[in-house]
Amino acid sequence: MSSVETREMASGSLRRRRLSREDRHRQLLDVAWRLVREEGTEALTLGRVAEQAGVAKPVVYDHFGTRPGLLAALYQEYDARQTALMDSAIQASEPILAERAAVIASSYVDCVISQGREIPGVSAALAGSPELEKIKRAYEMAFIEKCRIVLTPFAGAAGGIASAALWAMLGAAEALSYAAATGDITAAQAQDELFETIVAMVARSARSGTRPNIG
């Protein structure tokens, strides 16, 4: 084979491997998730992602800019997946407290478990940066507001659910989900406990009115 033919074959192979920007972004995120899963968040650098993805460093910098930008992209993807799962389950559920509480509990736990041990590491890394902490906080507040809207109709004549109670529910959701992801408890145990926490929270909010009927 001549050197010209060799170069032509190499060039053709390169063209076949060239990805669209969207596909490259997907590849880089997949590589980043794998690195966090296998080596921990500390190993997640743009250079390491480039090495594992088989691309030049400028390619990764072009997509994420900085390591915090990459961490934010990972958390954003996780949040989008959790939101889509929860929205779909809510739409398919009956408008009674038992079903809505079960949806919130199962959606939250299932999404954390499906992502594995990566999420606790990414969340911890986000908390270590004031800029990234704001991003995480914004997603948490959106989740809190969604739960408020879904659960308020069952809070009886008292109307509304206190923000403190919703933040406590989120804390329980995070702790139980991560415990399930690391194998300290089962997914079913995490979901059951979170379900009971949600129902109890709504019941407390309804003390001055009608007790909620959980179905």
Sine and cosine of phi, psi and omega as CSV:
sin_phi,cos_phi,sin_psi,cos_psi,sin_omega,cos_omega
0.00,0.00,0.74,-0.67,-0.02,-1.00
-0.96,0.26,0.29,-0.96,0.02,-1.00
-0.90,0.44,-0.53,0.85,0.03,-1.00
-0.91,0.42,-0.70,0.71,0.02,-1.00
-0.89,0.45,-0.63,0.77,0.01,-1.00
-0.88,0.47,-0.70,0.71,0.02,-1.00
-0.90,0.43,-0.62,0.78,0.01,-1.00
-0.90,0.43,-0.65,0.76,0.02,-1.00
-0.91,0.41,-0.67,0.74,0.02,-1.00
-0.89,0.46,-0.66,0.75,0.01,-1.00
-0.90,0.43,-0.65,0.76,0.02,-1.00
-0.91,0.41,-0.63,0.78,0.03,-1.00
-0.90,0.44,-0.64,0.76,0.02,-1.00
-0.89,0.45,-0.67,0.74,0.01,-1.00
-0.89,0.45,-0.60,0.80,0.00,-1.00
-0.92,0.38,-0.51,0.86,-0.03,-1.00
-0.99,0.10,-0.25,0.97,-0.05,-1.00
-0.92,0.40,0.78,-0.62,-0.04,-1.00
-0.96,-0.28,0.42,-0.91,0.14,-0.99
-0.92,0.39,0.27,-0.96,0.00,-1.00
-0.87,0.49,-0.65,0.76,0.00,-1.00
-0.90,0.44,-0.71,0.71,0.00,-1.00
-0.92,0.39,-0.60,0.80,0.04,-1.00
-0.91,0.42,-0.65,0.76,0.04,-1.00
-0.86,0.50,-0.69,0.72,0.02,-1.00
-0.89,0.46,-0.68,0.73,0.01,-1.00
-0.88,0.47,-0.70,0.71,-0.04,-1.00
-0.91,0.41,-0.62,0.78,0.06,-1.00
-0.91,0.42,-0.67,0.74,0.03,-1.00
-0.88,0.48,-0.66,0.75,0.03,-1.00
-0.90,0.43,-0.67,0.74,0.00,-1.00
-0.89,0.45,-0.70,0.72,0.04,-1.00
-0.87,0.49,-0.67,0.75,-0.02,-1.00
-0.91,0.42,-0.65,0.76,0.03,-1.00
-0.88,0.47,-0.71,0.70,0.01,-1.00
-0.89,0.46,-0.67,0.74,-0.02,-1.00
-0.91,0.41,-0.69,0.73,-0.12,-0.99
-1.00,0.02,-0.52,0.85,-0.13,-0.99
-0.82,-0.57,-0.12,0.99,0.00,-1.00
1.00,-0.06,0.31,-0.95,-0.06,-1.00
-0.90,0.44,-0.49,0.87,-0.02,-1.00
-0.87,0.49,-0.48,0.88,-0.03,-1.00
-0.99,0.15,-0.11,0.99,-0.09,-1.00
-0.99,0.12,0.98,-0.18,0.11,-0.99
-0.78,-0.62,0.36,-0.93,0.01,-1.00
-0.90,0.43,-0.59,0.81,0.04,-1.00
-0.91,0.43,-0.64,0.77,0.01,-1.00
-0.92,0.39,-0.65,0.76,0.04,-1.00
-0.89,0.47,-0.68,0.73,0.01,-1.00
-0.87,0.49,-0.70,0.71,0.01,-1.00
-0.87,0.50,-0.73,0.69,-0.04,-1.00
-0.94,0.34,-0.51,0.86,-0.02,-1.00
-1.00,0.09,-0.20,0.98,0.00,-1.00
0.96,0.28,0.56,0.83,0.02,-1.00
-0.79,-0.61,0.21,-0.98,0.04,-1.00
-0.97,0.25,0.49,-0.87,-0.02,-1.00
-0.81,0.59,-0.66,0.75,-0.01,-1.00
-0.84,0.54,-0.45,0.89,0.02,-1.00
-0.90,0.43,-0.71,0.70,-0.01,-1.00
-0.93,0.36,-0.67,0.75,0.03,-1.00
-0.88,0.47,-0.58,0.82,0.00,-1.00
-0.90,0.43,-0.54,0.84,-0.03,-1.00
-0.99,0.11,-0.59,0.81,-0.15,-0.99
-0.84,-0.54,-0.28,0.96,0.04,-1.00
0.98,0.21,-0.86,0.52,-0.06,-1.00
-0.61,-0.79,0.18,-0.98,0.09,-1.00
-0.88,0.48,-0.70,0.71,0.09,-1.00
-0.84,0.54,-0.58,0.82,0.05,-1.00
-0.90,0.44,-0.61,0.79,0.04,-1.00
-0.93,0.37,-0.70,0.72,0.03,-1.00
-0.87,0.49,-0.66,0.75,0.02,-1.00
-0.89,0.45,-0.64,0.77,0.01,-1.00
-0.91,0.42,-0.63,0.78,0.03,-1.00
-0.90,0.43,-0.72,0.69,-0.02,-1.00
-0.92,0.39,-0.61,0.79,0.03,-1.00
-0.88,0.47,-0.66,0.75,0.00,-1.00
-0.91,0.42,-0.67,0.74,0.04,-1.00
-0.88,0.48,-0.71,0.71,-0.01,-1.00
-0.89,0.45,-0.65,0.76,0.01,-1.00
-0.89,0.45,-0.64,0.77,0.02,-1.00
-0.91,0.41,-0.68,0.73,0.00,-1.00
-0.90,0.43,-0.68,0.74,0.00,-1.00
-0.89,0.46,-0.70,0.71,0.00,-1.00
-0.90,0.44,-0.66,0.75,0.01,-1.00
-0.89,0.45,-0.71,0.71,-0.04,-1.00
-0.93,0.36,-0.69,0.73,0.00,-1.00
-0.88,0.48,-0.68,0.73,0.00,-1.00
-0.90,0.44,-0.67,0.74,-0.02,-1.00
-0.93,0.37,-0.61,0.79,0.03,-1.00
-0.90,0.44,-0.70,0.72,0.00,-1.00
-0.89,0.46,-0.52,0.85,-0.04,-1.00
-1.00,0.04,-0.13,0.99,-0.08,-1.00
-1.00,-0.06,0.31,-0.95,0.07,-1.00
-0.98,0.19,0.54,-0.84,-0.03,-1.00
-0.98,0.22,0.85,0.53,0.09,-1.00
-0.79,-0.61,0.44,-0.90,-0.12,-0.99
-0.86,0.51,-0.67,0.74,-0.04,-1.00
-0.84,0.54,-0.68,0.73,-0.04,-1.00
-0.97,0.26,-0.66,0.75,-0.02,-1.00
-0.92,0.38,-0.62,0.78,0.04,-1.00
-0.92,0.40,-0.64,0.77,0.02,-1.00
-0.91,0.42,-0.60,0.80,0.02,-1.00
-0.90,0.45,-0.74,0.67,0.00,-1.00
-0.87,0.49,-0.72,0.70,-0.03,-1.00
-0.90,0.44,-0.76,0.65,-0.05,-1.00
-0.93,0.36,-0.64,0.77,-0.02,-1.00
-0.89,0.45,-0.71,0.70,-0.04,-1.00
-0.91,0.42,-0.76,0.65,-0.05,-1.00
-0.91,0.41,-0.71,0.70,-0.03,-1.00
-0.87,0.49,-0.64,0.77,-0.04,-1.00
-0.92,0.38,-0.67,0.75,0.03,-1.00
-0.90,0.44,-0.70,0.71,-0.03,-1.00
-0.91,0.41,-0.63,0.77,-0.01,-1.00
-0.89,0.45,-0.50,0.87,0.02,-1.00
-1.00,0.08,-0.27,0.96,0.06,-1.00
0.98,0.20,-0.42,-0.91,-0.08,-1.00
-0.97,0.22,-0.03,1.00,-0.05,-1.00
-0.92,0.39,-0.63,0.78,-0.11,-0.99
-0.88,0.47,-0.71,0.70,0.05,-1.00
-0.83,0.56,-0.64,0.77,0.01,-1.00
-0.92,0.39,-0.68,0.73,0.01,-1.00
-0.91,0.41,-0.66,0.75,0.01,-1.00
-0.89,0.46,-0.67,0.74,0.01,-1.00
-0.90,0.44,-0.64,0.77,0.02,-1.00
-0.91,0.41,-0.61,0.79,0.04,-1.00
-0.90,0.44,-0.64,0.77,-0.03,-1.00
-0.92,0.38,-0.34,0.94,-0.03,-1.00
-0.99,0.16,-0.07,1.00,-0.01,-1.00
-0.78,-0.62,0.81,-0.58,0.01,-1.00
-0.82,0.58,-0.64,0.77,-0.01,-1.00
-0.91,0.42,-0.71,0.70,-0.01,-1.00
-0.96,0.29,-0.52,0.85,0.04,-1.00
-0.88,0.48,-0.57,0.82,0.05,-1.00
-0.90,0.43,-0.62,0.78,0.02,-1.00
-0.90,0.43,-0.74,0.67,0.01,-1.00
-0.88,0.48,-0.66,0.76,-0.01,-1.00
-0.89,0.45,-0.64,0.77,-0.01,-1.00
-0.89,0.46,-0.67,0.74,0.03,-1.00
-0.93,0.38,-0.61,0.80,0.03,-1.00
-0.90,0.43,-0.67,0.74,0.00,-1.00
-0.91,0.41,-0.57,0.82,0.05,-1.00
-0.91,0.41,-0.64,0.77,0.03,-1.00
-0.91,0.41,-0.69,0.72,0.03,-1.00
-0.85,0.52,-0.70,0.71,-0.03,-1.00
-0.92,0.40,-0.62,0.78,0.04,-1.00
-0.88,0.47,-0.70,0.72,0.01,-1.00
-0.90,0.43,-0.61,0.79,0.03,-1.00
-0.87,0.49,-0.71,0.70,-0.02,-1.00
-0.90,0.43,-0.66,0.75,-0.04,-1.00
-0.94,0.34,-0.60,0.80,-0.15,-0.99
-0.99,-0.13,-0.37,0.93,-0.05,-1.00
-0.83,0.56,-0.61,0.79,0.02,-1.00
-0.86,0.51,-0.29,0.96,-0.02,-1.00
-0.98,-0.22,0.14,0.99,-0.05,-1.00
-1.00,0.06,0.12,0.99,0.08,-1.00
0.95,0.32,-0.32,-0.95,-0.09,-1.00
-0.92,0.39,-0.34,0.94,0.00,-1.00
-0.89,0.46,-0.56,0.83,0.05,-1.00
0.92,0.40,0.76,-0.65,0.05,-1.00
0.98,0.20,0.37,-0.93,0.04,-1.00
-0.81,-0.59,0.74,-0.67,-0.06,-1.00
-0.87,0.49,0.61,-0.79,0.01,-1.00
-0.87,0.50,-0.62,0.79,0.00,-1.00
-0.86,0.51,-0.64,0.77,0.00,-1.00
-0.92,0.40,-0.64,0.77,0.00,-1.00
-0.93,0.38,-0.62,0.79,0.05,-1.00
-0.93,0.38,-0.58,0.81,0.06,-1.00
-0.90,0.43,-0.65,0.76,0.05,-1.00
-0.88,0.48,-0.68,0.74,0.01,-1.00
-0.90,0.44,-0.65,0.76,0.05,-1.00
-0.87,0.50,-0.67,0.74,0.03,-1.00
-0.91,0.42,-0.65,0.76,0.00,-1.00
-0.88,0.48,-0.69,0.72,-0.01,-1.00
-0.91,0.42,-0.75,0.67,-0.05,-1.00
-0.89,0.45,-0.71,0.70,-0.03,-1.00
-0.92,0.38,-0.65,0.76,-0.01,-1.00
-0.91,0.41,-0.68,0.73,0.00,-1.00
-0.93,0.37,-0.58,0.82,0.06,-1.00
-0.90,0.43,-0.60,0.80,0.05,-1.00
-0.94,0.33,-0.63,0.78,-0.01,-1.00
-0.91,0.42,-0.55,0.84,0.00,-1.00
-1.00,-0.02,0.00,1.00,0.08,-1.00
1.00,0.08,0.14,0.99,0.01,-1.00
-0.95,0.31,-0.51,0.86,0.12,-0.99
-0.67,-0.74,0.18,-0.98,0.03,-1.00
-1.00,0.08,0.30,-0.95,0.05,-1.00
-0.88,0.48,-0.64,0.77,0.00,-1.00
-0.90,0.45,-0.65,0.76,0.03,-1.00
-0.90,0.43,-0.67,0.75,0.01,-1.00
-0.89,0.45,-0.71,0.71,-0.01,-1.00
-0.91,0.42,-0.68,0.73,-0.02,-1.00
-0.89,0.45,-0.70,0.71,-0.03,-1.00
-0.92,0.39,-0.65,0.76,0.02,-1.00
-0.92,0.38,-0.62,0.78,0.07,-1.00
-0.85,0.53,-0.74,0.67,-0.01,-1.00
-0.90,0.45,-0.60,0.80,0.03,-1.00
-0.89,0.45,-0.68,0.73,-0.01,-1.00
-0.92,0.40,-0.73,0.68,-0.01,-1.00
-0.88,0.48,-0.68,0.74,0.01,-1.00
-0.90,0.43,-0.61,0.79,0.02,-1.00
-0.89,0.46,-0.72,0.70,0.00,-1.00
-0.91,0.41,-0.62,0.78,0.02,-1.00
-0.89,0.46,-0.67,0.75,0.02,-1.00
-0.89,0.45,-0.62,0.78,0.00,-1.00
-0.92,0.39,-0.39,0.92,-0.07,-1.00
-0.99,-0.15,0.16,0.99,-0.07,-1.00
-0.84,0.54,-0.62,0.79,-0.05,-1.00
-1.00,0.09,0.01,1.00,0.02,-1.00
-0.76,-0.65,-0.59,-0.81,-0.02,-1.00
-0.99,0.14,0.74,-0.67,0.07,-1.00
-0.89,0.45,0.68,-0.74,-0.03,-1.00
-0.94,0.35,0.62,-0.79,0.11,-0.99
-1.00,-0.06,0.92,-0.39,-0.10,-0.99
-0.99,0.13,0.06,1.00,0.08,-1.00
1.00,0.04,0.00,0.00,0.00,0.00
